[in-house]
Amino acid sequence: MELKFVLTAFVFISATVTTAEYIRPQPRRTLEFPWDPKPSSHPQQVHISLAGDSHMRVTWITDDESSPSVVEYGTSPGGYNCGAEGESTSYRYLFYRSGKIHHTVIGPLEHDTVYFYRCGRQGPEFEFKTPPAQFPITFAVAGDLGQTGWTKSTLDHIGQCKYDVHLLPGDLSYADYMQHRWDTFGELVQPLASARPWMVTQGNHEKESIPLIMDAFQSYNARWKMPFEESGSNSNLYYSFDVAGAHLIMLGSYADYDEYSDQYRWLKDDLSKVDRKKTPWLLVLLHVPWYNSNEAHQGEGDGMMAIMEPLVYAASVDLVLAGHVHAYERSIRVNNGKPDPCGAVYITIGDGGNKEGLAQNICFMN
């Protein structure tokens, strides 16, 4: 049973002692996106995500409000022998108004198969490959992406790899209230996100709440709809899915998580349904790491860990992936702050290229 990961981090390994100090790269500038007008009915910011057994959700945006939420698809270029119609939404954020955001679920689809598709009966043809039905499967993992020169470097690296699903543990666009930055992020990731499913969870930079005026996660929820309904969740901020012998749980670091919360009850119920014969690998993703040796964001995950780690441990979760801290870190198997052969391995992978740069200082703890 082989599970592979493409972790976008710079890792330096040496078998000898050296006195040379490693200098971490400085942040790169935010990318500039020249104006590139398209016909109003043509799809923009196309991305796909898994949507239940053998189905895929196709998401795109059009400027034309009359454009249909229709996806035509097939297994040969231009040969669209199948089609599906979905739903659409839009939102306002202060003086910004989004385009028409389309979400259309297609399927059932064959595993490990290339499909060609067109959105809204207009514009260019796209293609994607479905994940395999069984092992081996490869995940690309990168958190805290943003839109800088380093982001482009990360995406270029991922694009050169053979992988099946992209996992993003929060902090996508770094729009930070500037809604047009959601649009440029969608265009930036489209070449990859339209070709392989992107499964994401929210980070602090997706919040964008303004007291008494704007609810939190409005932009994120409208643009990046995940299979929460398909997994029995009542919130797009936490959900789960199966793929090729692995069950993945995407938790919400910024949704209520106490023992009386909907998220806690949902997690407990979701874990109780896991069949390790069907999905022998069990993974969790969230934004704020529970184990963190960096000074950055120290202790921020303690509250959630105190409540939810017992559930994770009792379910024998194999791996927990997080972002938030702009560094790479991997633990041994651990539980309740101590080495434990039955505990999960914790990996922080929050150095995808954001504008804030890398976290620099290690916090030496007892």
C-alpha positions as CSV (number, residue, x, y, z in Angstrom):
1,M,0.0,0.0,0.0
2,E,1.9,3.0,-1.3
3,L,1.1,6.6,-0.5
4,K,3.4,9.2,-2.0
5,F,3.7,12.9,-1.3
6,V,5.3,15.8,-3.2
7,L,6.0,18.2,-0.4
8,T,7.0,21.6,-1.7
9,A,9.7,22.5,0.8
10,F,13.4,23.1,0.7
11,V,15.1,20.3,2.7
12,F,18.8,20.3,3.4
13,I,20.3,17.0,4.5
14,S,23.9,16.5,5.4
15,A,25.9,13.5,6.8
16,T,28.7,15.7,8.0
17,V,29.0,18.5,10.5
18,T,29.4,21.9,8.9
19,T,29.8,25.4,10.3
20,A,28.3,27.1,7.3
21,E,25.0,28.8,8.2
22,Y,22.0,28.2,5.9
23,I,20.5,31.5,4.8
24,R,16.9,31.2,4.1
25,P,15.7,32.9,0.9
26,Q,14.1,36.3,1.1
27,P,10.5,36.9,0.1
28,R,9.9,37.6,-3.6
29,R,7.7,40.4,-5.0
30,T,4.0,40.0,-5.5
31,L,3.3,39.0,-9.1
32,E,1.8,41.5,-11.5
33,F,-1.0,40.4,-13.8
34,P,-1.5,42.4,-17.0
35,W,-5.0,43.1,-18.1
36,D,-6.1,40.2,-20.3
37,P,-9.7,40.7,-21.4
38,K,-11.7,37.7,-22.5
39,P,-15.2,37.3,-24.0
40,S,-17.7,37.7,-21.1
41,S,-19.1,34.2,-21.7
42,H,-15.7,32.4,-21.6
43,P,-14.7,30.5,-18.5
44,Q,-12.1,31.9,-16.2
45,Q,-10.4,30.6,-13.0
46,V,-11.3,27.0,-13.8
47,H,-10.6,24.5,-11.1
48,I,-11.8,21.0,-10.1
49,S,-12.3,19.1,-6.9
50,L,-13.5,15.7,-5.9
51,A,-17.2,15.5,-5.2
52,G,-18.2,12.1,-3.9
53,D,-17.7,8.7,-5.3
54,S,-16.5,8.8,-8.9
55,H,-17.6,12.5,-9.4
56,M,-15.8,15.7,-9.9
57,R,-16.9,19.3,-9.3
58,V,-15.9,21.8,-12.0
59,T,-15.9,25.4,-10.9
60,W,-15.4,28.5,-13.1
61,I,-16.4,32.1,-13.3
62,T,-17.9,34.1,-16.1
63,D,-18.5,37.8,-16.5
64,D,-21.7,37.0,-18.5
65,E,-24.5,36.4,-16.0
66,S,-26.6,34.6,-18.6
67,S,-23.8,32.0,-19.2
68,P,-25.1,28.4,-18.4
69,S,-23.6,26.3,-15.6
70,V,-23.1,23.4,-18.1
71,V,-20.1,21.1,-18.5
72,E,-19.7,19.0,-21.6
73,Y,-17.1,16.2,-21.3
74,G,-15.8,13.0,-22.8
75,T,-12.6,10.9,-23.2
76,S,-11.5,12.2,-26.5
77,P,-10.7,15.8,-27.6
78,G,-13.8,17.6,-28.7
79,G,-15.9,14.4,-28.2
80,Y,-18.3,15.5,-25.6
81,N,-20.7,12.6,-25.3
82,C,-21.7,13.5,-21.7
83,G,-22.9,16.7,-20.0
84,A,-24.2,18.0,-16.7
85,E,-25.8,21.2,-15.5
86,G,-25.0,22.6,-12.1
87,E,-25.6,25.7,-9.9
88,S,-24.2,29.2,-9.7
89,T,-23.7,31.9,-7.2
90,S,-22.1,35.3,-6.8
91,Y,-21.3,37.7,-3.9
92,R,-20.7,41.3,-3.1
93,Y,-17.9,42.5,-0.9
94,L,-18.1,46.3,-0.2
95,F,-17.7,47.8,-3.6
96,Y,-16.6,44.6,-5.4
97,R,-19.0,42.3,-7.2
98,S,-17.9,38.9,-8.3
99,G,-18.6,37.3,-11.6
100,K,-21.0,34.4,-11.9
101,I,-19.5,31.5,-10.1
102,H,-20.5,28.2,-11.5
103,H,-20.3,24.8,-9.7
104,T,-21.2,21.7,-11.7
105,V,-20.7,18.1,-10.6
106,I,-20.0,15.6,-13.4
107,G,-19.9,11.8,-13.4
108,P,-19.8,9.0,-12.7
109,L,-16.3,8.9,-14.0
110,E,-13.8,6.1,-14.6
111,H,-10.7,6.0,-12.4
112,D,-7.2,6.9,-13.8
113,T,-8.7,8.3,-17.0
114,V,-8.1,11.5,-18.9
115,Y,-11.3,13.5,-19.6
116,F,-11.7,16.5,-21.9
117,Y,-14.2,19.2,-21.0
118,R,-15.7,22.5,-21.9
119,C,-17.4,25.0,-19.5
120,G,-20.6,26.9,-20.4
121,R,-20.5,25.7,-24.1
122,Q,-17.9,28.4,-24.7
123,G,-14.2,29.0,-24.7
124,P,-11.2,26.6,-24.7
125,E,-11.1,22.9,-24.0
126,F,-9.6,21.7,-20.7
127,E,-8.6,18.3,-19.6
128,F,-8.1,16.5,-16.3
129,K,-7.1,13.1,-15.1
130,T,-9.0,11.2,-12.4
131,P,-7.2,9.6,-9.5
132,P,-6.5,5.9,-9.5
133,A,-8.9,3.4,-7.9
134,Q,-6.2,1.9,-5.7
135,F,-2.6,2.4,-4.6
136,P,-0.2,3.8,-5.4
137,I,-1.4,7.4,-5.3
138,T,0.6,10.6,-5.1
139,F,-0.5,13.8,-3.4
140,A,1.1,17.2,-4.0
141,V,1.0,19.3,-0.7
142,A,1.7,23.0,-0.4
143,G,0.2,25.4,2.1
144,D,0.2,29.2,2.3
145,L,0.6,29.8,-1.4
146,G,-0.1,33.5,-2.1
147,Q,0.9,35.2,-5.4
148,T,4.6,35.9,-5.4
149,G,7.6,34.9,-7.4
150,W,8.1,32.0,-4.9
151,T,4.5,30.9,-5.5
152,K,5.2,30.6,-9.2
153,S,8.3,28.6,-8.4
154,T,6.3,26.3,-6.2
155,L,3.6,25.8,-8.9
156,D,6.2,25.2,-11.6
157,H,7.8,22.6,-9.4
158,I,4.4,20.8,-8.8
159,G,3.7,21.0,-12.5
160,Q,6.8,19.0,-13.3
161,C,5.8,16.2,-11.0
162,K,3.5,13.3,-11.6
163,Y,0.7,13.5,-9.0
164,D,-3.0,12.7,-8.6
165,V,-4.4,15.2,-6.1
166,H,-3.3,18.5,-4.7
167,L,-3.8,19.2,-1.0
168,L,-3.8,22.7,0.3
169,P,-4.0,23.2,4.1
170,G,-5.2,26.8,4.0
171,D,-4.1,30.3,3.0
172,L,-4.8,30.3,-0.7
173,S,-4.8,33.7,-2.4
174,Y,-3.6,36.1,0.3
175,A,-6.3,38.4,-1.1
176,D,-6.7,39.9,2.4
177,Y,-9.8,41.9,1.6
178,M,-8.6,42.9,-1.9
179,Q,-11.2,40.8,-3.8
180,H,-9.5,41.2,-7.2
181,R,-6.7,39.2,-5.8
182,W,-9.0,36.2,-5.6
183,D,-9.5,36.6,-9.3
184,T,-5.8,36.8,-10.1
185,F,-5.1,33.8,-7.9
186,G,-7.7,31.8,-9.8
187,E,-6.0,32.6,-13.0
188,L,-2.6,31.9,-11.6
189,V,-3.5,28.3,-10.5
190,Q,-5.8,27.5,-13.3
191,P,-3.3,25.5,-15.4
192,L,-2.8,23.1,-12.5
193,A,-6.1,23.3,-10.8
194,S,-8.1,22.6,-14.0
195,A,-6.1,19.4,-14.6
196,R,-5.9,17.8,-11.2
197,P,-8.4,18.0,-8.2
198,W,-7.5,20.6,-5.6
199,M,-8.7,19.8,-2.1
200,V,-8.4,22.8,0.2
201,T,-9.2,24.0,3.7
202,Q,-9.4,27.5,5.0
203,G,-6.7,29.5,6.7
204,N,-6.7,32.8,8.6
205,H,-6.1,34.8,5.3
206,E,-9.5,33.5,4.0
207,K,-11.4,35.0,7.0
208,E,-11.8,38.5,5.6
209,S,-14.6,39.4,8.1
210,I,-15.6,43.0,8.8
211,P,-17.7,43.2,12.0
212,L,-21.3,44.1,11.4
213,I,-20.7,44.3,7.6
214,M,-19.1,41.2,6.1
215,D,-19.3,37.6,7.3
216,A,-16.1,35.5,7.5
217,F,-15.1,33.3,4.6
218,Q,-17.7,34.7,2.2
219,S,-15.3,34.8,-0.7
220,Y,-13.7,31.5,0.1
221,N,-17.0,29.6,0.4
222,A,-18.4,31.1,-2.8
223,R,-15.3,30.3,-4.9
224,W,-13.9,27.1,-3.4
225,K,-16.8,24.8,-2.8
226,M,-15.6,21.4,-1.4
227,P,-17.6,18.2,-0.9
228,F,-18.9,19.0,2.6
229,E,-22.5,18.0,1.8
230,E,-21.3,14.8,0.3
231,S,-19.5,13.9,3.6
232,G,-22.3,14.8,5.9
233,S,-20.9,18.1,7.1
234,N,-23.0,21.3,7.3
235,S,-20.1,23.6,6.7
236,N,-17.7,24.1,3.8
237,L,-15.0,24.7,6.4
238,Y,-14.7,21.0,7.2
239,Y,-15.4,17.8,5.3
240,S,-13.9,14.5,4.3
241,F,-13.4,12.4,1.2
242,D,-12.1,9.0,0.0
243,V,-9.5,8.5,-2.7
244,A,-7.6,5.4,-3.7
245,G,-7.5,3.7,-0.4
246,A,-7.1,6.8,1.7
247,H,-9.7,8.7,3.8
248,L,-8.8,12.3,4.2
249,I,-10.4,14.7,6.8
250,M,-10.1,18.4,6.2
251,L,-10.7,20.2,9.5
252,G,-11.5,23.9,10.1
253,S,-9.1,25.7,12.4
254,Y,-11.4,28.7,12.4
255,A,-14.7,26.9,12.9
256,D,-16.0,26.1,16.4
257,Y,-14.3,22.9,17.6
258,D,-15.3,22.5,21.3
259,E,-17.0,19.3,22.4
260,Y,-20.5,20.9,21.8
261,S,-19.7,22.2,18.3
262,D,-21.0,20.8,15.1
263,Q,-17.5,20.2,13.9
264,Y,-16.6,18.1,16.9
265,R,-19.8,16.0,16.5
266,W,-19.2,15.6,12.7
267,L,-15.6,14.5,13.2
268,K,-16.5,12.0,15.8
269,D,-19.2,10.6,13.5
270,D,-16.9,10.6,10.4
271,L,-14.2,8.8,12.2
272,S,-16.6,6.1,13.4
273,K,-17.5,5.3,9.8
274,V,-13.9,4.8,8.6
275,D,-13.4,1.3,7.3
276,R,-9.6,0.6,7.4
277,K,-10.1,-2.4,5.1
278,K,-11.4,0.0,2.4
279,T,-9.2,3.0,3.3
280,P,-6.2,1.7,5.3
281,W,-4.6,5.2,5.2
282,L,-6.2,7.9,7.4
283,L,-5.0,11.5,7.0
284,V,-6.0,14.8,8.5
285,L,-5.4,18.3,7.1
286,L,-5.9,21.6,8.9
287,H,-4.3,25.0,8.9
288,V,-2.9,25.7,12.3
289,P,-0.4,23.1,13.4
290,W,-0.8,21.3,16.7
291,Y,2.9,20.6,17.1
292,N,5.2,23.5,16.2
293,S,8.8,24.2,17.2
294,N,8.9,27.6,15.5
295,E,8.4,30.9,17.4
296,A,5.9,31.9,14.7
297,H,2.3,31.1,15.8
298,Q,3.5,29.3,18.9
299,G,0.7,27.8,20.8
300,E,-2.1,28.8,18.5
301,G,-3.2,25.2,17.9
302,D,-3.2,24.2,21.6
303,G,-6.9,24.7,22.2
304,M,-8.0,22.7,19.2
305,M,-5.4,20.0,19.9
306,A,-6.6,19.5,23.5
307,I,-10.2,18.9,22.2
308,M,-9.6,16.9,19.1
309,E,-6.3,15.0,19.4
310,P,-7.9,12.3,21.6
311,L,-10.3,11.6,18.7
312,V,-7.4,11.5,16.2
313,Y,-5.4,9.2,18.4
314,A,-8.3,6.9,19.1
315,A,-8.9,6.5,15.4
316,S,-5.2,5.8,14.7
317,V,-4.7,8.6,12.2
318,D,-1.5,8.1,10.3
319,L,-0.6,11.6,9.3
320,V,-1.6,15.2,10.1
321,L,-0.7,17.9,7.6
322,A,-0.8,21.7,8.5
323,G,0.2,25.1,7.1
324,H,0.2,28.5,8.8
325,V,3.9,28.4,10.0
326,H,6.0,29.3,7.0
327,A,8.4,26.5,7.3
328,Y,8.8,22.8,6.9
329,E,8.7,20.5,10.0
330,R,8.1,16.8,10.5
331,S,7.6,15.0,13.8
332,I,8.1,11.5,14.9
333,R,4.9,9.6,15.9
334,V,3.5,11.6,18.9
335,N,0.5,12.0,21.1
336,N,-0.2,14.3,24.0
337,G,3.2,15.9,23.5
338,K,5.1,12.7,23.9
339,P,6.6,10.1,21.6
340,D,4.0,7.4,21.0
341,P,4.3,4.6,18.4
342,C,0.5,4.7,18.0
343,G,0.4,8.4,17.5
344,A,0.3,10.3,14.2
345,V,3.2,11.9,12.3
346,Y,2.8,15.7,12.1
347,I,4.0,17.7,9.1
348,T,4.0,21.4,8.7
349,I,4.2,22.5,5.1
350,G,3.4,26.2,5.1
351,D,6.1,27.6,2.9
352,G,4.3,27.6,-0.5
353,G,5.5,31.1,-1.5
354,N,3.4,33.7,0.3
355,K,4.3,37.4,0.6
356,E,5.2,37.2,4.3
357,G,8.3,35.0,3.7
358,L,9.7,32.1,5.7
359,A,9.5,31.8,9.4
360,Q,13.0,32.2,10.8
361,N,13.3,31.4,14.5
362,I,13.2,28.0,16.2
363,C,11.7,27.9,19.6
364,F,13.7,25.4,21.8
365,M,11.2,23.7,24.2
366,N,11.8,21.3,27.0
